[in-house]
Amino acid sequence: MIDASSIDRAREVVTSTPLVPSALSAPEREVRLKLENLQPTGAFKVRGAANRLRDLAPDARGVVTVSTGNHGRAVAHVARELGVRAVVCISRRVPANKVAALEATGAEVHVVGDSQDEAEVFARHIAAEERLELIHPFDDPSVIAGQGTIGVELLERWPAVDTVVAPLSGGGLLGGIALAVKSARPDVRVVGVSAAQTPVMVDSLAAGHPIERAEQPTVADSLLGGVGLANRYTFALVRDLVDEHVVVGEAEIERAMAWAYLEEGQTLEGAGAATLAAAMRYPLGRRIALVASGGNVDPDRLAHIVARHRASQVTA
């Protein structure tokens, strides 16, 4: 079970990050960025991983997880600190830079299938065969509570905030933040941002139940993956607690990545820049906190995106 008290407990093991003014601010609104790209593993996922692994059974033989990159790296990072064996299953869609970062942690990495769902099937097989504890990337109370600590930090550091905006994929991040925020401040609006190439949760909400959807390539690769047809926690959290959903396209995300680099001085991956893309397109609120969820982007890819953005500005 997950509630606000479990989020408070999770704060004992998480690393907080800065909340800084954004160049997206204007006379009619103030915008601040929650810089989860500054986490030790470059993304918010280490919060949930640290909270989940501290509850690992003393006699556990190790852990196995499935990931689009950042969650696996976070689990492997924490497992290495604890001296625990870690196995990470990923699909062939995970970018090479994230695969390399995973391998650098010392984790056992298996590349399986063309989707996160296919990689999850393999992870469950390993968990059963080798008696490892399966760490779900989002639909797990301890993981959700860990991610929810972001919401608590936001309210403490900026009591005047009226809108919190976070990326949405499986719902662990957005669901945890929404639970933390709404438990303390029901008046604060919570907005989820999905990539147009992979809005599985948005489509599931429209259907009234979790659905499957084929993965499409996206610059926001961390937002790939389904919500799970047997979803136990995040679907209900997002359905019941999130006020608004917006969807941003590939060009908008790339523009936001370039903006973050040039105007904010931050390196953000596609998922991390999705909230900025939303703020560049929609009003959202007057005092807006944007969760910049991660910065694990291939440097060459980011350089190309920034160069294209600069060229478009010159020719505009």
Short mmCIF file of the C-alpha atoms (twelve columns), coordinates in Angstrom:
data_MODEL
# 
_entry.id   MODEL 
# 
loop_
_atom_site.group_PDB 
_atom_site.id 
_atom_site.type_symbol 
_atom_site.label_atom_id 
_atom_site.label_alt_id 
_atom_site.label_comp_id 
_atom_site.label_asym_id 
_atom_site.label_seq_id 
_atom_site.Cartn_x 
_atom_site.Cartn_y 
_atom_site.Cartn_z 
_atom_site.pdbx_PDB_model_num 
ATOM 1   C CA . MET A 1   0.000   0.000   0.000   1 
ATOM 2   C CA . ILE A 2   1.178   3.560   -0.682  1 
ATOM 3   C CA . ASP A 3   0.212   6.783   1.068   1 
ATOM 4   C CA . ALA A 4   1.757   10.107  1.978   1 
ATOM 5   C CA . SER A 5   3.451   8.648   5.068   1 
ATOM 6   C CA . SER A 6   5.428   6.238   2.885   1 
ATOM 7   C CA . ILE A 7   6.724   9.229   0.902   1 
ATOM 8   C CA . ASP A 8   7.882   10.926  4.104   1 
ATOM 9   C CA . ARG A 9   9.749   7.761   5.066   1 
ATOM 10  C CA . ALA A 10  11.393  7.615   1.645   1 
ATOM 11  C CA . ARG A 11  13.008  10.996  2.239   1 
ATOM 12  C CA . GLU A 12  15.473  9.313   4.580   1 
ATOM 13  C CA . VAL A 13  17.354  7.760   1.653   1 
ATOM 14  C CA . VAL A 14  16.946  10.194  -1.271  1 
ATOM 15  C CA . THR A 15  19.232  12.941  -2.560  1 
ATOM 16  C CA . SER A 16  17.508  16.292  -2.990  1 
ATOM 17  C CA . THR A 17  18.111  18.504  -6.029  1 
ATOM 18  C CA . PRO A 18  18.008  22.267  -6.684  1 
ATOM 19  C CA . LEU A 19  14.900  24.216  -7.676  1 
ATOM 20  C CA . VAL A 20  16.112  27.104  -9.823  1 
ATOM 21  C CA . PRO A 21  14.591  30.036  -11.760 1 
ATOM 22  C CA . SER A 22  13.967  29.353  -15.452 1 
ATOM 23  C CA . ALA A 23  14.529  31.591  -18.446 1 
ATOM 24  C CA . LEU A 24  10.965  30.642  -19.439 1 
ATOM 25  C CA . SER A 25  9.676   33.034  -16.781 1 
ATOM 26  C CA . ALA A 26  7.834   36.118  -18.013 1 
ATOM 27  C CA . PRO A 27  5.934   39.036  -16.432 1 
ATOM 28  C CA . GLU A 28  2.725   36.982  -16.352 1 
ATOM 29  C CA . ARG A 29  4.261   33.825  -14.887 1 
ATOM 30  C CA . GLU A 30  7.179   32.522  -12.849 1 
ATOM 31  C CA . VAL A 31  8.784   29.234  -13.866 1 
ATOM 32  C CA . ARG A 32  11.280  27.169  -11.893 1 
ATOM 33  C CA . LEU A 33  13.126  23.978  -12.804 1 
ATOM 34  C CA . LYS A 34  13.540  20.954  -10.500 1 
ATOM 35  C CA . LEU A 35  16.906  19.669  -11.659 1 
ATOM 36  C CA . GLU A 36  16.747  15.887  -11.392 1 
ATOM 37  C CA . ASN A 37  19.407  15.721  -14.099 1 
ATOM 38  C CA . LEU A 38  21.842  16.532  -11.270 1 
ATOM 39  C CA . GLN A 39  21.148  13.257  -9.454  1 
ATOM 40  C CA . PRO A 40  24.187  10.921  -9.075  1 
ATOM 41  C CA . THR A 41  22.885  8.751   -11.931 1 
ATOM 42  C CA . GLY A 42  21.663  11.690  -14.017 1 
ATOM 43  C CA . ALA A 43  17.935  11.110  -13.460 1 
ATOM 44  C CA . PHE A 44  15.187  10.995  -10.822 1 
ATOM 45  C CA . LYS A 45  15.027  7.195   -10.902 1 
ATOM 46  C CA . VAL A 46  17.646  6.839   -8.185  1 
ATOM 47  C CA . ARG A 47  15.074  8.069   -5.648  1 
ATOM 48  C CA . GLY A 48  12.751  5.126   -6.192  1 
ATOM 49  C CA . ALA A 49  15.622  2.676   -6.527  1 
ATOM 50  C CA . ALA A 50  17.178  3.727   -3.212  1 
ATOM 51  C CA . ASN A 51  13.859  3.465   -1.417  1 
ATOM 52  C CA . ARG A 52  13.023  0.074   -2.920  1 
ATOM 53  C CA . LEU A 53  16.383  -1.554  -2.343  1 
ATOM 54  C CA . ARG A 54  16.584  -0.570  1.302   1 
ATOM 55  C CA . ASP A 55  13.607  -2.884  1.859   1 
ATOM 56  C CA . LEU A 56  15.377  -5.791  0.170   1 
ATOM 57  C CA . ALA A 57  15.168  -9.025  2.127   1 
ATOM 58  C CA . PRO A 58  18.434  -9.768  3.999   1 
ATOM 59  C CA . ASP A 59  18.706  -13.154 2.300   1 
ATOM 60  C CA . ALA A 60  18.001  -11.827 -1.212  1 
ATOM 61  C CA . ARG A 61  20.221  -13.401 -3.870  1 
ATOM 62  C CA . GLY A 62  20.088  -10.264 -5.977  1 
ATOM 63  C CA . VAL A 63  17.717  -8.125  -8.000  1 
ATOM 64  C CA . VAL A 64  16.521  -8.016  -11.576 1 
ATOM 65  C CA . THR A 65  14.724  -5.200  -13.319 1 
ATOM 66  C CA . VAL A 66  13.553  -3.979  -16.715 1 
ATOM 67  C CA . SER A 67  14.332  -0.496  -17.920 1 
ATOM 68  C CA . THR A 68  14.521  2.027   -20.731 1 
ATOM 69  C CA . GLY A 69  17.897  2.961   -19.269 1 
ATOM 70  C CA . ASN A 70  17.622  5.333   -16.327 1 
ATOM 71  C CA . HIS A 71  15.812  3.030   -13.900 1 
ATOM 72  C CA . GLY A 72  18.211  0.183   -14.593 1 
ATOM 73  C CA . ARG A 73  21.186  2.440   -14.032 1 
ATOM 74  C CA . ALA A 74  19.678  3.662   -10.765 1 
ATOM 75  C CA . VAL A 75  19.002  0.131   -9.505  1 
ATOM 76  C CA . ALA A 76  22.489  -0.976  -10.508 1 
ATOM 77  C CA . HIS A 77  24.050  2.072   -8.827  1 
ATOM 78  C CA . VAL A 78  22.294  1.452   -5.517  1 
ATOM 79  C CA . ALA A 79  22.855  -2.314  -5.714  1 
ATOM 80  C CA . ARG A 80  26.582  -1.802  -6.193  1 
ATOM 81  C CA . GLU A 81  26.690  0.431   -3.096  1 
ATOM 82  C CA . LEU A 82  24.916  -2.323  -1.139  1 
ATOM 83  C CA . GLY A 83  27.029  -5.134  -2.568  1 
ATOM 84  C CA . VAL A 84  23.999  -6.753  -4.225  1 
ATOM 85  C CA . ARG A 85  23.947  -8.554  -7.573  1 
ATOM 86  C CA . ALA A 86  21.958  -6.611  -10.182 1 
ATOM 87  C CA . VAL A 87  20.579  -7.837  -13.521 1 
ATOM 88  C CA . VAL A 88  19.048  -5.307  -15.927 1 
ATOM 89  C CA . CYS A 89  16.940  -6.235  -18.953 1 
ATOM 90  C CA . ILE A 90  16.512  -3.662  -21.712 1 
ATOM 91  C CA . SER A 91  15.164  -3.611  -25.241 1 
ATOM 92  C CA . ARG A 92  17.082  -2.832  -28.413 1 
ATOM 93  C CA . ARG A 93  15.512  0.651   -28.399 1 
ATOM 94  C CA . VAL A 94  17.660  1.807   -25.465 1 
ATOM 95  C CA . PRO A 95  20.293  4.289   -26.766 1 
ATOM 96  C CA . ALA A 96  23.921  3.191   -26.826 1 
ATOM 97  C CA . ASN A 97  25.019  5.823   -24.303 1 
ATOM 98  C CA . LYS A 98  22.556  4.457   -21.747 1 
ATOM 99  C CA . VAL A 99  23.644  0.879   -22.419 1 
ATOM 100 C CA . ALA A 100 27.266  1.897   -21.843 1 
ATOM 101 C CA . ALA A 101 26.340  3.687   -18.609 1 
ATOM 102 C CA . LEU A 102 24.532  0.568   -17.418 1 
ATOM 103 C CA . GLU A 103 27.469  -1.675  -18.192 1 
ATOM 104 C CA . ALA A 104 29.810  0.704   -16.367 1 
ATOM 105 C CA . THR A 105 27.928  0.062   -13.122 1 
ATOM 106 C CA . GLY A 106 28.968  -3.594  -13.210 1 
ATOM 107 C CA . ALA A 107 25.397  -4.797  -13.670 1 
ATOM 108 C CA . GLU A 108 24.616  -7.833  -15.836 1 
ATOM 109 C CA . VAL A 109 22.862  -6.343  -18.867 1 
ATOM 110 C CA . HIS A 110 20.583  -8.335  -21.183 1 
ATOM 111 C CA . VAL A 111 19.338  -6.727  -24.398 1 
ATOM 112 C CA . VAL A 112 16.094  -8.461  -25.316 1 
ATOM 113 C CA . GLY A 113 13.346  -7.680  -27.837 1 
ATOM 114 C CA . ASP A 114 12.098  -4.479  -29.431 1 
ATOM 115 C CA . SER A 115 10.040  -3.125  -26.547 1 
ATOM 116 C CA . GLN A 116 10.150  -2.732  -22.801 1 
ATOM 117 C CA . ASP A 117 7.250   -5.175  -22.521 1 
ATOM 118 C CA . GLU A 118 9.328   -7.877  -24.230 1 
ATOM 119 C CA . ALA A 119 12.279  -7.130  -21.968 1 
ATOM 120 C CA . GLU A 120 9.994   -7.408  -18.942 1 
ATOM 121 C CA . VAL A 121 8.918   -10.914 -19.924 1 
ATOM 122 C CA . PHE A 122 12.572  -11.945 -19.952 1 
ATOM 123 C CA . ALA A 123 13.207  -10.205 -16.615 1 
ATOM 124 C CA . ARG A 124 10.360  -12.128 -14.993 1 
ATOM 125 C CA . HIS A 125 11.785  -15.357 -16.395 1 
ATOM 126 C CA . ILE A 126 15.197  -14.632 -14.835 1 
ATOM 127 C CA . ALA A 127 13.587  -13.640 -11.537 1 
ATOM 128 C CA . ALA A 128 11.805  -16.997 -11.324 1 
ATOM 129 C CA . GLU A 129 14.669  -19.119 -12.633 1 
ATOM 130 C CA . GLU A 130 17.439  -17.582 -10.532 1 
ATOM 131 C CA . ARG A 131 15.303  -16.581 -7.546  1 
ATOM 132 C CA . LEU A 132 16.099  -12.880 -7.827  1 
ATOM 133 C CA . GLU A 133 13.870  -10.121 -6.503  1 
ATOM 134 C CA . LEU A 134 12.092  -8.279  -9.324  1 
ATOM 135 C CA . ILE A 135 12.216  -4.478  -9.034  1 
ATOM 136 C CA . HIS A 136 9.438   -3.008  -11.165 1 
ATOM 137 C CA . PRO A 137 10.398  0.305   -12.812 1 
ATOM 138 C CA . PHE A 138 7.213   2.145   -11.819 1 
ATOM 139 C CA . ASP A 139 4.306   0.028   -10.530 1 
ATOM 140 C CA . ASP A 140 5.773   -0.595  -7.078  1 
ATOM 141 C CA . PRO A 141 4.774   1.237   -3.862  1 
ATOM 142 C CA . SER A 142 8.359   1.791   -2.700  1 
ATOM 143 C CA . VAL A 143 9.455   3.075   -6.105  1 
ATOM 144 C CA . ILE A 144 6.442   5.401   -6.322  1 
ATOM 145 C CA . ALA A 145 7.076   6.718   -2.803  1 
ATOM 146 C CA . GLY A 146 10.690  7.437   -3.691  1 
ATOM 147 C CA . GLN A 147 9.708   9.444   -6.760  1 
ATOM 148 C CA . GLY A 148 7.040   11.231  -4.729  1 
ATOM 149 C CA . THR A 149 9.707   12.871  -2.579  1 
ATOM 150 C CA . ILE A 150 10.134  15.363  -5.427  1 
ATOM 151 C CA . GLY A 151 6.652   16.684  -4.709  1 
ATOM 152 C CA . VAL A 152 7.410   17.158  -1.004  1 
ATOM 153 C CA . GLU A 153 10.604  19.059  -1.814  1 
ATOM 154 C CA . LEU A 154 8.779   21.324  -4.255  1 
ATOM 155 C CA . LEU A 155 6.126   22.343  -1.735  1 
ATOM 156 C CA . GLU A 156 8.710   22.979  0.975   1 
ATOM 157 C CA . ARG A 157 10.977  25.088  -1.186  1 
ATOM 158 C CA . TRP A 158 8.288   27.005  -3.026  1 
ATOM 159 C CA . PRO A 159 5.085   27.312  -0.971  1 
ATOM 160 C CA . ALA A 160 3.629   29.729  -3.546  1 
ATOM 161 C CA . VAL A 161 3.749   27.183  -6.398  1 
ATOM 162 C CA . ASP A 162 0.376   26.681  -8.076  1 
ATOM 163 C CA . THR A 163 1.253   24.149  -10.801 1 
ATOM 164 C CA . VAL A 164 3.596   21.147  -10.835 1 
ATOM 165 C CA . VAL A 165 4.443   19.625  -14.217 1 
ATOM 166 C CA . ALA A 166 6.117   16.226  -14.644 1 
ATOM 167 C CA . PRO A 167 6.763   13.784  -17.507 1 
ATOM 168 C CA . LEU A 168 4.470   10.785  -17.885 1 
ATOM 169 C CA . SER A 169 5.196   7.274   -19.082 1 
ATOM 170 C CA . GLY A 170 4.323   4.399   -16.733 1 
ATOM 171 C CA . GLY A 171 3.230   6.864   -14.063 1 
ATOM 172 C CA . GLY A 172 5.644   6.184   -11.219 1 
ATOM 173 C CA . LEU A 173 7.046   9.720   -11.258 1 
ATOM 174 C CA . LEU A 174 3.824   11.602  -11.948 1 
ATOM 175 C CA . GLY A 175 1.746   9.370   -9.680  1 
ATOM 176 C CA . GLY A 176 4.168   9.733   -6.773  1 
ATOM 177 C CA . ILE A 177 4.421   13.494  -7.184  1 
ATOM 178 C CA . ALA A 178 0.641   13.846  -7.481  1 
ATOM 179 C CA . LEU A 179 0.122   11.833  -4.298  1 
ATOM 180 C CA . ALA A 180 2.623   13.963  -2.374  1 
ATOM 181 C CA . VAL A 181 1.283   17.273  -3.678  1 
ATOM 182 C CA . LYS A 182 -2.434  16.547  -3.402  1 
ATOM 183 C CA . SER A 183 -2.089  15.065  0.098   1 
ATOM 184 C CA . ALA A 184 -0.639  18.340  1.362   1 
ATOM 185 C CA . ARG A 185 -2.030  20.932  -1.057  1 
ATOM 186 C CA . PRO A 186 -5.143  19.871  -3.009  1 
ATOM 187 C CA . ASP A 187 -5.272  23.354  -4.571  1 
ATOM 188 C CA . VAL A 188 -2.008  22.863  -6.473  1 
ATOM 189 C CA . ARG A 189 -2.572  21.673  -10.044 1 
ATOM 190 C CA . VAL A 190 -0.627  18.648  -11.261 1 
ATOM 191 C CA . VAL A 191 -0.014  18.319  -15.006 1 
ATOM 192 C CA . GLY A 192 1.386   15.307  -16.865 1 
ATOM 193 C CA . VAL A 193 3.370   15.609  -20.104 1 
ATOM 194 C CA . SER A 194 3.481   12.731  -22.584 1 
ATOM 195 C CA . ALA A 195 5.404   12.365  -25.831 1 
ATOM 196 C CA . ALA A 196 3.156   12.179  -28.900 1 
ATOM 197 C CA . GLN A 197 4.973   9.014   -30.015 1 
ATOM 198 C CA . THR A 198 4.246   7.144   -26.794 1 
ATOM 199 C CA . PRO A 199 1.145   8.425   -24.898 1 
ATOM 200 C CA . VAL A 200 0.201   4.998   -23.545 1 
ATOM 201 C CA . MET A 201 -1.074  6.231   -20.186 1 
ATOM 202 C CA . VAL A 202 -3.140  8.985   -21.815 1 
ATOM 203 C CA . ASP A 203 -4.703  6.445   -24.168 1 
ATOM 204 C CA . SER A 204 -5.312  4.091   -21.244 1 
ATOM 205 C CA . LEU A 205 -7.084  6.816   -19.297 1 
ATOM 206 C CA . ALA A 206 -9.286  7.522   -22.317 1 
ATOM 207 C CA . ALA A 207 -10.126 3.813   -22.553 1 
ATOM 208 C CA . GLY A 208 -10.847 3.591   -18.836 1 
ATOM 209 C CA . HIS A 209 -8.307  0.811   -18.262 1 
ATOM 210 C CA . PRO A 210 -4.672  -0.007  -19.081 1 
ATOM 211 C CA . ILE A 211 -4.092  -0.825  -22.741 1 
ATOM 212 C CA . GLU A 212 -1.127  -1.851  -24.879 1 
ATOM 213 C CA . ARG A 213 0.297   0.238   -27.674 1 
ATOM 214 C CA . ALA A 214 3.167   -0.460  -30.051 1 
ATOM 215 C CA . GLU A 215 6.276   1.578   -29.258 1 
ATOM 216 C CA . GLN A 216 7.348   4.239   -31.746 1 
ATOM 217 C CA . PRO A 217 10.834  5.787   -31.882 1 
ATOM 218 C CA . THR A 218 11.083  9.039   -29.937 1 
ATOM 219 C CA . VAL A 219 13.779  11.453  -28.821 1 
ATOM 220 C CA . ALA A 220 12.178  11.077  -25.381 1 
ATOM 221 C CA . ASP A 221 13.341  7.461   -25.134 1 
ATOM 222 C CA . SER A 222 12.874  7.367   -21.350 1 
ATOM 223 C CA . LEU A 223 9.124   7.716   -21.925 1 
ATOM 224 C CA . LEU A 224 8.954   4.467   -23.900 1 
ATOM 225 C CA . GLY A 225 7.179   1.444   -22.463 1 
ATOM 226 C CA . GLY A 226 3.661   0.480   -21.486 1 
ATOM 227 C CA . VAL A 227 1.687   0.832   -18.275 1 
ATOM 228 C CA . GLY A 228 1.121   -2.902  -17.804 1 
ATOM 229 C CA . LEU A 229 -2.242  -4.560  -18.358 1 
ATOM 230 C CA . ALA A 230 -2.135  -5.763  -14.746 1 
ATOM 231 C CA . ASN A 231 -1.246  -2.287  -13.428 1 
ATOM 232 C CA . ARG A 232 -1.926  -2.150  -9.680  1 
ATOM 233 C CA . TYR A 233 -0.984  1.360   -8.568  1 
ATOM 234 C CA . THR A 234 0.056   4.038   -11.062 1 
ATOM 235 C CA . PHE A 235 -2.979  3.959   -13.350 1 
ATOM 236 C CA . ALA A 236 -5.310  4.735   -10.439 1 
ATOM 237 C CA . LEU A 237 -2.989  7.399   -9.007  1 
ATOM 238 C CA . VAL A 238 -2.721  9.215   -12.322 1 
ATOM 239 C CA . ARG A 239 -6.439  8.834   -13.060 1 
ATOM 240 C CA . ASP A 240 -7.542  10.135  -9.677  1 
ATOM 241 C CA . LEU A 241 -4.970  12.807  -8.836  1 
ATOM 242 C CA . VAL A 242 -3.680  14.431  -12.035 1 
ATOM 243 C CA . ASP A 243 -5.564  17.535  -13.172 1 
ATOM 244 C CA . GLU A 244 -4.455  17.854  -16.784 1 
ATOM 245 C CA . HIS A 245 -2.576  16.019  -19.511 1 
ATOM 246 C CA . VAL A 246 -0.703  17.578  -22.412 1 
ATOM 247 C CA . VAL A 247 1.103   15.913  -25.303 1 
ATOM 248 C CA . VAL A 248 4.185   17.321  -27.029 1 
ATOM 249 C CA . GLY A 249 5.703   16.355  -30.371 1 
ATOM 250 C CA . GLU A 250 9.225   15.448  -31.411 1 
ATOM 251 C CA . ALA A 251 10.099  18.885  -32.800 1 
ATOM 252 C CA . GLU A 252 8.818   20.548  -29.628 1 
ATOM 253 C CA . ILE A 253 10.907  18.273  -27.419 1 
ATOM 254 C CA . GLU A 254 14.045  18.869  -29.477 1 
ATOM 255 C CA . ARG A 255 13.458  22.628  -29.345 1 
ATOM 256 C CA . ALA A 256 13.152  22.384  -25.564 1 
ATOM 257 C CA . MET A 257 16.371  20.359  -25.314 1 
ATOM 258 C CA . ALA A 258 18.183  23.058  -27.292 1 
ATOM 259 C CA . TRP A 259 16.601  25.793  -25.172 1 
ATOM 260 C CA . ALA A 260 17.655  24.040  -21.960 1 
ATOM 261 C CA . TYR A 261 21.238  23.830  -23.176 1 
ATOM 262 C CA . LEU A 262 21.518  27.340  -24.594 1 
ATOM 263 C CA . GLU A 263 19.292  29.357  -22.261 1 
ATOM 264 C CA . GLU A 264 19.176  27.375  -19.013 1 
ATOM 265 C CA . GLY A 265 22.704  25.970  -19.045 1 
ATOM 266 C CA . GLN A 266 21.338  22.443  -18.487 1 
ATOM 267 C CA . THR A 267 21.871  19.202  -20.386 1 
ATOM 268 C CA . LEU A 268 18.503  17.458  -20.602 1 
ATOM 269 C CA . GLU A 269 17.448  14.302  -22.393 1 
ATOM 270 C CA . GLY A 270 14.177  14.253  -24.307 1 
ATOM 271 C CA . ALA A 271 12.043  13.145  -21.359 1 
ATOM 272 C CA . GLY A 272 13.750  15.694  -19.121 1 
ATOM 273 C CA . ALA A 273 12.966  18.504  -21.550 1 
ATOM 274 C CA . ALA A 274 9.348   17.422  -22.163 1 
ATOM 275 C CA . THR A 275 8.039   19.631  -19.365 1 
ATOM 276 C CA . LEU A 276 9.876   22.618  -20.813 1 
ATOM 277 C CA . ALA A 277 8.317   21.823  -24.188 1 
ATOM 278 C CA . ALA A 278 4.897   21.896  -22.542 1 
ATOM 279 C CA . ALA A 279 5.625   25.240  -20.868 1 
ATOM 280 C CA . MET A 280 6.768   26.678  -24.207 1 
ATOM 281 C CA . ARG A 281 3.419   25.745  -25.769 1 
ATOM 282 C CA . TYR A 282 0.788   25.956  -23.008 1 
ATOM 283 C CA . PRO A 283 0.010   28.592  -20.307 1 
ATOM 284 C CA . LEU A 284 -0.164  25.920  -17.521 1 
ATOM 285 C CA . GLY A 285 -0.228  28.343  -14.576 1 
ATOM 286 C CA . ARG A 286 1.271   31.445  -12.939 1 
ATOM 287 C CA . ARG A 287 3.854   29.863  -10.634 1 
ATOM 288 C CA . ILE A 288 5.001   26.711  -12.380 1 
ATOM 289 C CA . ALA A 289 7.478   24.050  -11.241 1 
ATOM 290 C CA . LEU A 290 8.806   21.945  -14.116 1 
ATOM 291 C CA . VAL A 291 10.418  18.607  -13.271 1 
ATOM 292 C CA . ALA A 292 13.496  18.230  -15.472 1 
ATOM 293 C CA . SER A 293 13.580  14.476  -14.960 1 
ATOM 294 C CA . GLY A 294 16.965  13.545  -16.415 1 
ATOM 295 C CA . GLY A 295 19.982  14.489  -18.470 1 
ATOM 296 C CA . ASN A 296 21.312  11.200  -19.848 1 
ATOM 297 C CA . VAL A 297 21.473  12.136  -23.517 1 
ATOM 298 C CA . ASP A 298 24.140  11.156  -26.022 1 
ATOM 299 C CA . PRO A 299 26.399  14.234  -26.402 1 
ATOM 300 C CA . ASP A 300 26.603  13.896  -30.181 1 
ATOM 301 C CA . ARG A 301 22.835  13.686  -30.485 1 
ATOM 302 C CA . LEU A 302 22.376  16.763  -28.340 1 
ATOM 303 C CA . ALA A 303 25.020  18.629  -30.363 1 
ATOM 304 C CA . HIS A 304 23.098  17.877  -33.579 1 
ATOM 305 C CA . ILE A 305 19.843  19.038  -32.003 1 
ATOM 306 C CA . VAL A 306 21.407  22.278  -30.790 1 
ATOM 307 C CA . ALA A 307 23.059  22.893  -34.172 1 
ATOM 308 C CA . ARG A 308 19.753  22.412  -36.014 1 
ATOM 309 C CA . HIS A 309 18.035  24.757  -33.582 1 
ATOM 310 C CA . ARG A 310 20.681  27.442  -34.096 1 
ATOM 311 C CA . ALA A 311 20.404  27.056  -37.882 1 
ATOM 312 C CA . SER A 312 16.636  27.409  -37.749 1 
ATOM 313 C CA . GLN A 313 16.978  30.606  -35.691 1 
ATOM 314 C CA . VAL A 314 19.326  32.096  -38.277 1 
ATOM 315 C CA . THR A 315 17.032  31.304  -41.199 1 
ATOM 316 C CA . ALA A 316 13.803  32.263  -39.407 1 
# 
